[in-house]
Amino acid sequence: MIADLEPYPAMKDSGVEWLGKVPEHWDVIPNRALFTELKERDHPDEQMLSVTITRGVIRQQALLADGSKKDGSNQDKSAYKLVRPGNIAYNKMRAWQGAVGVSGYRGIVSPAYVVQRPRDGADSRYLHYLLRTPAFAKEAERWSYGITSDMWSLRPEHFKMIYGCMPPLPEQAAIVRFLDHADRRIRRYIRAKQKLIKLLQDQKQAIIHRAVTRGLDPNVRLKPSGVEWLGDVPEHWEVRKLGQIAVSFRTGPFGSILHQSDYVEGGTPLINPTHMRRGSIVENPRCSVPPAVAHRLSHYCLDKHDLIFSRRGELGRCALVRDREIGWLCGTGSIRVRVAYRGIVPEYLIQALQVRWVGEYLSLFSVGATMDNLNTGILKGVPVLVPPANEQRHVLDGIAQETRNIARAMADAEREIDLLREYRTRLIADVVTGKLDVREAAVRLPIESEETERQVAADADADTDAEEGAADDLDAVPEEAEA
């Protein structure tokens, strides 16, 4: 279906740099002719919505579900703006990073957000796809104003000045139909790869668990560990608590110290739970702060071989700081643990702490009325199995050898997912700006049943969580002041 797409037969210069050439029969008009700004307030009992970079408009409840974000909204929500299904909302401070989208829900958003209603002749879903292209984000950046990038704001009067392309309404519907269908197919491919990665990860975890609780010698003499769910362990291994080998514990900065407006792209990275993957740190350029803020947060700096733990959400998620991350910062949702590595190999320790029972232990003793919430006292009590240093290295070599093929298969699957996402982004951009003609392809698409549509919606919610696990939606919890 996608391979058969052709360009439009007649194109014209749009006169707009970010659009380039567009089909000859499409209109090129400013946003002031497409949108009406809405400022309806006094609906404090409506559900809270958030406008995020990675997901567009979502229920804030979904954003807070994993526990890695906190609700920073005001108790008095009378000034919050009403959003109706089909409205477009964007975060003024983050529009240039992609925080814009159509709402599928009725709810309210922070006063710092802008709500726009598409006028007659515009399909809000088409506009959703158009406004979430990387090219539009660059155009939003060009029209945003502020002293530094962390203060850039796309004001409504400047949003109105941006030009966009507008196909005839039936063609907009065809584009939406085609892109929705293509997106569903790509999501299915991604979901299949993610399931494969999960199976491979479980297999790898089983190998690591056996190695760090029993060693590599199947005939080793055992002794009771003193920890009920650990059972017997090698007789010559020590059982220590994390608090006995740690020099210090530090919880990341709270909201009163670190604000959303402090974030920039390309500054000093802050490490939060979503940046920890399989014992390593995955950088997100959007989650960083400028030099002045980094200096203010210098007490939270990371040093080589520090451990960093997730404080909320998926407890047991942790990572080891390596050379590249020295000088980065412990984020709000994390705890930094500085260890005295006498007789302990850092790479062994991070492997030993990633086994499933560590997460189960932390969840059992965690505190929090509605979600797991880890504190340093609980973390200090985590049991750590410590073989002699030479055996630790031997165990690491054994794990590497047994999991080499698994790691290669996981890397291949992750690379394929990245390519699928890049392809989806490019396809959407080419279709909504008229570089590819999908009118005939949309007509040939099968009609989805109501049951299929419901399943697609459920899959999309699940895929969103899985897809963006390594990203951090900085705009998730909105600022409460009108910029």
Secondary structure, 3 states (H helix, E strand, C coil): CHHHCECCCCEEECCCCCCCEEECCCEEEEHHHCEEEECCCCCCCCCEEEEECCCEEEEHHHHHCCCCCCCCCCCCCCCCEEECCCCEEEECCCHHHCCEEECCCCEEECCCEEEEEECCCCCHHHHHHHHCCHHHHHHHHHHCECCCHHHCECCHHHHCCCEEEECCHHHHHHHHHHHHHHHHHHHHHHHHHHHHHHHHHHHHHHHHHHHHHHCCCCCCCEEECCCCCCCEEECCCEEEEHHHHEEEEEECCCCCCCCHHHCECCCEEEECHHHEECEEECCCCCCEECHHHHHHCHHHECCCCCEEEECECCCCCEEECCHHHCCCEECCCEEEEEECCCCCCHHHHHHHHCCHHHHHHHHHHCCCCCCCECCHHHHHCCEEEECCHHHHHHHHHHHHHHHHHHHHHHHHHHHHHHHHHHHHHHHHHHHHCCCCECHHHHHCCCCCCHHHHHHHHHHHHHHHHHHCCCCCCCCCCCCCCCC
